[in-house]
């Protein structure tokens, strides 16, 4: 069965079993390019001409720019497009390298996810078609995304759209629980520190992290016995920002203190529970690590997406254990490189057909969905696309390793 066959489209986007609608078709590239030239999000800012970080939030099927003061804060009910433009070293005149990430919140709608994907392709067209593109699922973010946002904050809620409405509670009724934790970089870089809003119940607590509870006009900072100085410092910064917004009393408690049991009880516990909760954002390969298997145990695999036969086909080129090299890539087609579960790379040849180029995301998503037979968390694998002649250092390192 073809990897893009039989996918469903629920109202809430589900990366485990659905694909993204509104993606391009072979006849759509010219329309996208023409549309991109009139998109206010691209034309009202120095997009493509100046280095920098630009973020847009999907609001009612349009894009709303996110102010620089809010960069790094995302809502789980929304979808976003992030453009990072950096100068290419040694280029004269200065040229820019572009990376586009579309972030899909855990509770974003199918429509919002579709708009983010569609507009990502449109932005790539606007930039000339050579930008690197990354699909970012909230539960498992790419190394590149975390480098952009080492102090990432993910909050609940989002823009009301479709059948989903986010209603704010009265201030006195607000109960908010934030989890602060280190997130290891897959490539061995400096750890990110993530702040993520979680359900306000005792089952969300974990002895290895720091939690910030706001309830009834007071803030408690609960420090798990295994939490690190980095996590405690980040929690202190978060609380400082909360105090700057409103005057509120703060109490800091360590898990081993008797007072700490009061926080557990406020969250519905009794005070003697084992506090162990899975993290809301996991590192690539974390499940294999938990089960004692080596990350990348399924091995690298290379596939080709081609319509050379007259119809679009997706087939295996090199299986796990076979040597994969740059010479295996053909500029007339699109290739999918599974880096043993760390990342799924899509390489787009310069002479690939429009049909092949149009299907890259659908096929890559369908591929990771099918991998659930081997690994139930495979659908979380980050997906990235690079173009021939504009490959990233990370891709080249992967295929040459």
C-alpha positions as CSV (number, residue, x, y, z in Angstrom):
1,X,0.0,0.0,0.0
2,X,1.4,3.4,-0.9
3,X,2.6,5.5,2.1
4,X,0.2,8.3,1.3
5,X,-2.9,6.1,1.1
6,X,-5.9,6.1,3.5
7,X,-5.1,9.1,5.8
8,X,-7.8,10.7,7.8
9,X,-8.4,14.4,8.7
10,X,-9.9,14.9,12.2
11,X,-10.9,18.4,13.4
12,X,-8.0,18.4,15.9
13,X,-4.7,17.8,14.2
14,X,-3.3,14.4,15.2
15,X,0.3,13.7,14.0
16,X,-0.1,10.0,14.9
17,X,-2.7,9.1,12.4
18,X,-3.5,12.0,10.0
19,X,-2.0,14.1,7.3
20,X,-2.1,17.8,6.6
21,X,-4.7,19.1,4.2
22,X,-4.2,22.1,1.9
23,X,-0.9,21.0,0.6
24,X,0.1,21.8,-3.0
25,X,-0.8,19.8,-6.1
26,X,1.3,19.7,-9.3
27,X,-0.6,22.5,-10.9
28,X,-0.5,24.7,-7.8
29,X,3.1,26.0,-7.7
30,X,2.5,28.9,-10.1
31,X,-0.6,29.9,-8.1
32,X,1.4,29.7,-4.8
33,X,4.1,31.9,-6.1
34,X,1.6,34.5,-7.4
35,X,-0.2,34.3,-4.1
36,X,3.0,34.7,-2.1
37,X,3.7,38.0,-3.8
38,X,0.5,39.5,-2.3
39,X,0.7,37.9,1.2
40,X,1.0,40.7,3.7
41,X,3.0,38.6,6.1
42,X,5.8,38.4,3.6
43,X,5.5,41.8,1.9
44,X,5.1,43.9,5.0
45,X,8.4,42.9,6.5
46,X,12.0,42.6,5.1
47,X,11.4,38.9,4.4
48,X,14.2,37.5,2.3
49,X,16.3,40.6,2.4
50,X,17.4,41.0,6.1
51,X,18.7,38.4,8.6
52,X,16.6,37.8,11.6
53,X,13.9,35.7,13.3
54,X,10.3,36.2,12.1
55,X,7.3,34.4,13.6
56,X,3.6,34.2,12.6
57,X,0.6,32.7,14.4
58,X,-2.3,31.2,12.4
59,X,-5.4,33.2,13.2
60,X,-8.7,32.5,11.4
61,X,-6.9,31.2,8.3
62,X,-4.5,34.2,8.2
63,X,-1.1,34.9,9.6
64,X,-0.6,37.3,12.5
65,X,3.0,38.5,13.3
66,X,4.2,37.6,16.8
67,X,6.1,40.6,18.4
68,X,9.7,40.0,19.2
69,X,8.9,40.4,22.9
70,X,6.9,37.2,22.7
71,X,9.3,35.1,20.7
72,X,9.9,31.8,22.3
73,X,6.4,31.5,23.8
74,X,3.9,29.2,22.0
75,X,0.4,28.1,22.7
76,X,-0.6,24.4,22.5
77,X,-3.8,25.2,20.7
78,X,-2.2,27.0,17.8
79,X,0.0,26.6,14.8
80,X,2.9,28.9,13.9
81,X,5.4,29.6,11.1
82,X,9.0,30.5,12.1
83,X,11.5,31.9,9.6
84,X,15.2,32.1,10.6
85,X,17.3,33.9,8.0
86,X,21.1,33.9,8.6
87,X,24.0,35.3,6.5
88,X,26.0,32.7,4.5
89,X,29.6,32.9,5.7
90,X,31.9,34.3,3.0
91,X,29.2,35.3,0.6
92,X,29.8,38.6,-1.3
93,X,27.5,40.2,-1.7
94,X,25.9,38.8,1.5
95,X,23.4,36.0,0.8
96,X,21.0,34.6,3.3
97,X,20.2,31.0,4.2
98,X,16.6,30.4,5.2
99,X,15.1,27.8,7.5
100,X,11.3,27.6,7.9
101,X,9.8,25.7,10.9
102,X,6.1,25.2,11.1
103,X,5.1,24.4,14.7
104,X,2.0,22.4,15.4
105,X,0.7,22.7,18.9
106,X,-0.6,19.5,20.6
107,X,-4.1,20.8,20.5
108,X,-4.1,22.8,17.3
109,X,-6.9,22.2,14.8
110,X,-6.6,20.4,11.5
111,X,-7.4,23.6,9.7
112,X,-4.7,25.6,11.5
113,X,-2.2,22.9,10.8
114,X,-3.2,22.9,7.2
115,X,-2.8,26.6,6.9
116,X,0.6,26.5,8.5
117,X,1.8,23.8,6.1
118,X,0.3,25.5,3.1
119,X,1.8,28.9,4.0
120,X,5.2,27.3,4.7
121,X,5.3,26.1,1.1
122,X,4.1,29.5,-0.1
123,X,6.9,31.2,2.0
124,X,9.4,28.9,0.4
125,X,8.2,29.9,-3.0
126,X,8.5,33.6,-2.0
127,X,12.1,33.0,-0.9
128,X,13.0,31.2,-4.2
129,X,12.3,27.6,-3.4
130,X,15.6,26.7,-1.6
131,X,14.6,27.2,2.1
132,X,15.1,24.3,4.5
133,X,11.7,23.3,5.9
134,X,11.0,21.6,9.3
135,X,7.7,20.1,10.6
136,X,7.7,20.6,14.4
137,X,5.4,18.5,16.5
138,X,5.1,20.0,20.0
139,X,5.8,16.7,21.8
140,X,9.1,16.1,20.0
141,X,10.9,19.2,18.7
142,X,14.0,19.2,16.4
143,X,17.4,20.2,17.5
144,X,17.4,23.2,15.2
145,X,14.1,24.5,16.8
146,X,15.5,24.2,20.3
147,X,18.6,26.1,19.3
148,X,16.4,28.9,18.2
149,X,14.4,28.8,21.5
150,X,16.7,27.5,24.3
151,X,14.3,29.1,26.8
152,X,11.1,27.7,25.3
153,X,7.7,28.3,26.9
154,X,4.6,26.4,25.9
155,X,1.3,27.5,27.4
156,X,-2.2,26.1,27.2
157,X,-4.9,27.7,25.1
158,X,-4.8,29.4,21.8
159,X,-6.7,31.5,19.3
160,X,-10.4,30.4,19.0
161,X,-11.1,28.9,15.6
162,X,-13.5,26.4,14.1
163,X,-15.3,24.5,16.8
164,X,-12.7,25.2,19.4
165,X,-13.1,28.1,21.8
166,X,-10.7,29.1,24.5
167,X,-12.4,30.8,27.4
168,X,-10.5,32.6,30.1
169,X,-11.3,31.8,33.7
170,X,-12.0,34.6,36.3
171,X,-8.7,35.6,38.0
172,X,-9.7,34.2,41.4
173,X,-10.5,30.8,39.8
174,X,-7.3,30.5,37.8
175,X,-5.2,27.4,38.7
176,X,-2.0,27.2,36.6
177,X,0.8,24.6,36.9
178,X,4.0,25.1,34.9
179,X,6.7,22.4,34.6
180,X,10.3,23.5,34.2
181,X,12.7,20.9,32.9
182,X,16.0,20.4,31.0
183,X,15.6,19.1,27.5
184,X,18.7,17.3,26.2
185,X,19.8,18.1,22.7
186,X,20.0,15.0,20.4
187,X,23.2,16.2,18.9
188,X,24.9,16.7,22.3
189,X,24.6,20.5,22.4
190,X,23.8,22.6,25.4
191,X,20.5,21.5,27.1
192,X,17.5,23.6,26.5
193,X,15.3,24.5,29.5
194,X,11.6,24.2,28.7
195,X,8.7,25.7,30.6
196,X,5.5,23.9,29.7
197,X,2.0,24.3,31.2
198,X,0.5,20.9,32.3
199,X,-2.7,19.8,33.9
200,X,-3.1,21.1,37.4
201,X,-3.3,17.8,39.2
202,X,-0.8,15.8,41.4
203,X,-0.3,13.3,38.7
204,X,1.6,15.9,36.7
205,X,4.3,16.3,39.3
206,X,7.7,14.6,38.9
207,X,10.5,14.5,41.5
208,X,13.1,15.3,38.8
209,X,11.8,18.8,37.9
210,X,10.6,22.1,39.2
211,X,6.9,23.2,39.2
212,X,5.3,26.6,39.5
213,X,1.7,26.5,40.9
214,X,-0.4,29.6,40.8
215,X,-3.6,29.4,42.7
216,X,-5.9,31.8,44.6
217,X,-3.6,34.8,44.2
218,X,-0.4,33.0,45.4
219,X,2.5,31.2,43.7
220,X,4.2,28.1,45.0
221,X,7.6,26.9,43.5
222,X,7.8,23.2,44.2
223,X,11.4,21.9,43.7
224,X,11.6,18.2,43.1
225,X,14.4,16.4,45.0
226,X,16.1,15.5,41.7
227,X,15.7,18.9,40.1
228,X,18.9,20.7,38.8
229,X,20.2,24.2,39.6
230,X,19.5,25.2,36.0
231,X,15.8,24.3,36.4
232,X,15.6,26.1,39.7
233,X,17.1,29.2,38.2
234,X,14.8,29.1,35.2
235,X,11.8,28.8,37.5
236,X,12.9,31.8,39.5
237,X,13.0,33.8,36.2
238,X,9.5,32.7,35.4
239,X,8.2,33.7,38.8
240,X,9.9,37.0,38.5
241,X,8.1,37.7,35.2
242,X,4.8,36.7,36.8
243,X,5.4,39.1,39.8
244,X,6.3,41.9,37.3
245,X,2.8,41.5,35.8
246,X,1.0,41.5,39.2
247,X,1.8,41.7,42.8
248,X,1.5,38.2,44.3
249,X,3.0,36.3,47.2
250,X,5.6,33.6,46.4
251,X,6.5,30.5,48.5
252,X,9.4,28.2,47.5
253,X,9.3,24.7,48.9
254,X,11.7,21.7,48.4
255,X,10.1,18.3,48.0
256,X,11.6,16.9,51.2
257,X,10.1,19.7,53.3
258,X,6.9,19.1,55.1
259,X,5.3,22.1,53.4
260,X,5.7,20.4,50.0
261,X,3.0,18.0,50.8
262,X,0.6,20.9,51.0
263,X,1.2,21.6,47.3
264,X,0.5,18.0,46.4
265,X,-2.8,18.2,48.4
266,X,-3.8,21.4,46.6
267,X,-3.5,19.4,43.4
268,X,-5.7,16.6,44.6
269,X,-3.2,14.2,46.1
270,X,-2.8,12.9,49.7
271,X,0.9,13.7,50.1
272,X,2.5,10.2,50.0
273,X,2.2,9.4,46.3
274,X,5.1,8.4,44.0
275,X,5.7,11.4,41.8
276,X,6.7,10.3,38.4
277,X,5.2,11.8,35.2
278,X,6.2,11.6,31.6
279,X,7.5,14.8,30.1
280,X,5.3,16.7,27.7
281,X,8.2,17.3,25.3
282,X,10.4,14.3,24.8
283,X,13.9,14.0,23.2
284,X,14.3,12.1,19.9
285,X,14.8,8.4,20.7
286,X,13.7,8.8,24.3
287,X,11.5,5.7,24.2
288,X,14.3,3.5,22.9
289,X,16.5,4.8,25.7
290,X,13.8,4.1,28.4
291,X,13.6,0.5,27.1
292,X,17.3,0.0,27.1
293,X,17.7,0.0,23.3
294,X,20.2,2.0,21.4
295,X,18.9,5.1,19.7
296,X,18.9,4.5,16.0
297,X,18.6,0.7,16.4
298,X,16.4,0.4,13.3
299,X,19.2,1.7,11.1
300,X,19.4,4.2,8.3
301,X,17.2,3.7,5.3
302,X,16.9,5.6,2.0
303,X,13.7,5.8,-0.2
304,X,13.0,7.4,-3.5
305,X,9.8,9.3,-4.6
306,X,9.6,9.2,-8.3
307,X,7.1,9.5,-11.2
308,X,9.5,8.2,-13.8
309,X,7.3,5.2,-14.5
310,X,4.3,7.5,-15.3
311,X,2.8,7.3,-11.8
312,X,4.1,8.4,-8.4
313,X,5.9,5.6,-6.6
314,X,7.7,5.5,-3.2
315,X,10.2,2.7,-2.9
316,X,13.2,1.5,-0.9
317,X,16.7,2.3,-2.3
318,X,19.0,1.2,0.6
319,X,17.9,-0.8,3.6
320,X,19.4,-0.7,7.1
321,X,22.9,-2.1,7.1
322,X,23.6,-1.0,3.5
323,X,26.0,1.9,2.9
324,X,24.3,5.1,2.0
325,X,26.2,7.8,0.2
326,X,25.7,11.2,-1.5
327,X,26.0,9.4,-4.8
328,X,22.8,7.5,-4.2
329,X,20.8,10.8,-4.7
330,X,19.6,11.7,-8.1
331,X,18.7,15.3,-9.0
332,X,15.7,14.1,-11.0
333,X,13.8,12.8,-8.0
334,X,12.9,13.3,-4.3
335,X,14.5,11.1,-1.6
336,X,13.6,10.3,2.0
337,X,16.4,9.5,4.3
338,X,15.4,8.0,7.7
339,X,18.3,8.7,10.0
340,X,17.6,5.7,12.2
341,X,14.7,7.4,14.0
342,X,16.6,10.6,14.9
343,X,15.2,12.6,11.9
344,X,13.5,12.0,8.6
345,X,15.2,14.0,5.9
346,X,13.6,14.8,2.6
347,X,16.1,15.7,-0.2
348,X,14.6,17.5,-3.2
349,X,16.5,17.2,-6.5
350,X,16.7,20.4,-8.6
351,X,15.1,18.6,-11.6
352,X,12.4,16.7,-9.6
353,X,9.0,17.0,-11.1
354,X,6.3,19.2,-9.6
355,X,4.3,16.2,-8.6
356,X,7.3,14.8,-6.6
357,X,7.9,18.2,-5.0
358,X,4.3,18.6,-4.1
359,X,4.0,15.3,-2.2
360,X,7.2,15.4,0.0
361,X,5.4,16.3,3.2
362,X,2.5,14.0,2.8
363,X,4.8,11.1,1.9
364,X,7.2,11.8,4.8
365,X,4.3,12.0,7.3
366,X,2.7,8.9,6.0
367,X,6.1,7.1,6.3
368,X,6.6,7.9,10.0
369,X,2.9,7.0,10.6
370,X,3.6,3.5,9.1
371,X,6.6,3.1,11.3
372,X,4.4,2.8,14.3
373,X,4.5,-0.9,13.8
374,X,8.1,-0.8,14.9
375,X,8.0,2.1,17.3
376,X,4.7,3.6,18.6
377,X,6.3,7.0,19.0
378,X,7.8,7.1,15.5
379,X,5.1,9.6,14.3
380,X,6.8,12.2,16.5
381,X,10.1,12.0,14.5
382,X,11.1,15.5,13.3
383,X,10.8,15.9,9.5
384,X,13.0,18.3,7.5
385,X,13.4,19.1,3.8
386,X,16.5,20.3,2.0
387,X,17.1,21.2,-1.6
388,X,19.9,20.0,-3.9
389,X,22.7,22.6,-3.7
390,X,21.4,24.1,-0.5
391,X,21.8,21.2,1.9
392,X,22.4,22.0,5.6
393,X,25.5,20.9,7.4
394,X,23.4,18.5,9.5
395,X,22.0,16.8,6.4
396,X,25.4,16.4,4.8
397,X,26.8,15.0,8.1
398,X,24.0,12.5,8.3
399,X,24.4,11.2,4.7
400,X,28.1,11.1,4.8
401,X,28.4,9.4,8.3
